[in-house]
Amino acid sequence: MIYGLAAKLPLSETYRLVTQLTRAAASVPANIAEGHARGSRRDYANFLAVAKGSLMETETFVMLTVRLNYLSDDQAAPGLRLIAEISKMLTALRSRLLSPEPS
């Protein structure tokens, strides 16, 4: 979805906002995958925190596209809703990983 929004940005932003937006968005699943491949719950939780940081960076860039009048509120809304949903999922998963394991 974020790549679709990025494609709507002006060509003048190709090497500026488009690059930052797509890198931040791609970093989210990459950090989740890397954390999952680690050997401990704590490592995984740390990578989930990094993924959430990248997600919030993505959100900021999407909001910036609206403020710069590159996208309308209606165009950005589905992406922002998805970001909010993923943020909740990352928070819940991280909380579970950091809670004590049942005996």
C-alpha positions as CSV (number, residue, x, y, z in Angstrom):
1,M,0.0,0.0,0.0
2,I,2.8,2.4,0.9
3,Y,4.6,1.7,-2.4
4,G,1.3,2.6,-4.2
5,L,1.1,5.9,-2.3
6,A,4.8,6.6,-3.1
7,A,4.1,6.1,-6.8
8,K,1.6,9.0,-6.7
9,L,4.2,11.4,-5.5
10,P,5.8,13.9,-8.0
11,L,8.9,12.9,-9.9
12,S,10.8,15.7,-8.1
13,E,10.5,13.7,-4.9
14,T,11.9,10.4,-6.4
15,Y,15.2,10.7,-4.7
16,R,13.9,12.5,-1.6
17,L,10.6,11.6,0.0
18,V,9.8,8.6,-2.1
19,T,13.1,6.9,-1.2
20,Q,12.7,7.7,2.5
21,L,9.1,6.5,2.5
22,T,9.7,3.2,0.8
23,R,12.9,2.4,2.8
24,A,11.1,3.0,6.0
25,A,8.1,0.9,4.9
26,A,10.4,-1.9,3.7
27,S,12.4,-1.8,7.0
28,V,9.3,-2.9,9.0
29,P,8.9,-6.5,7.8
30,A,12.7,-6.8,7.4
31,N,13.3,-6.1,11.1
32,I,10.4,-8.4,12.1
33,A,12.0,-11.2,10.0
34,E,15.5,-10.6,11.3
35,G,14.2,-10.5,14.9
36,H,12.3,-13.7,14.4
37,A,15.4,-15.5,13.2
38,R,17.3,-14.5,16.3
39,G,17.7,-17.0,19.1
40,S,15.9,-15.3,22.0
41,R,12.6,-13.7,22.8
42,R,14.5,-10.6,24.0
43,D,16.3,-10.2,20.7
44,Y,13.1,-10.6,18.8
45,A,11.4,-8.0,21.1
46,N,14.2,-5.6,20.4
47,F,13.9,-6.0,16.7
48,L,10.1,-5.5,17.0
49,A,10.9,-2.1,18.7
50,V,13.1,-1.2,15.8
51,A,10.3,-2.2,13.4
52,K,7.9,0.0,15.2
53,G,10.3,2.9,14.9
54,S,10.4,2.4,11.2
55,L,6.7,2.1,11.1
56,M,6.4,5.5,12.9
57,E,8.9,6.9,10.4
58,T,6.7,5.7,7.6
59,E,3.6,7.3,9.3
60,T,5.5,10.6,9.5
61,F,6.4,10.5,5.8
62,V,2.8,9.7,4.8
63,M,1.6,12.6,6.9
64,L,4.2,14.8,5.3
65,T,2.9,13.9,1.9
66,V,-0.5,15.3,2.9
67,R,1.0,18.5,4.4
68,L,2.9,19.1,1.2
69,N,-0.3,18.6,-0.7
70,Y,1.1,15.7,-2.7
71,L,-1.7,13.4,-1.4
72,S,-5.1,14.1,-0.1
73,D,-6.4,13.1,3.3
74,D,-8.6,10.5,1.5
75,Q,-5.6,9.0,-0.4
76,A,-3.5,8.8,2.8
77,A,-6.2,7.5,5.1
78,P,-6.1,3.8,4.2
79,G,-2.3,3.7,4.7
80,L,-2.5,5.5,8.0
81,R,-5.2,3.1,9.2
82,L,-3.0,0.2,8.3
83,I,-0.1,1.7,10.0
84,A,-2.2,2.1,13.2
85,E,-3.3,-1.5,13.0
86,I,0.3,-2.8,12.5
87,S,1.5,-0.6,15.4
88,K,-1.0,-2.3,17.7
89,M,0.0,-5.7,16.5
90,L,3.7,-5.0,17.1
91,T,3.0,-3.6,20.6
92,A,1.0,-6.7,21.5
93,L,3.5,-9.1,20.2
94,R,6.4,-7.3,21.9
95,S,4.5,-7.3,25.2
96,R,3.9,-11.1,25.0
97,L,7.6,-11.7,24.2
98,L,8.7,-9.7,27.2
99,S,6.2,-11.2,29.6
100,P,7.5,-14.2,31.7
101,E,7.1,-17.5,30.0
102,P,4.6,-19.9,31.6
103,S,6.3,-22.7,33.6
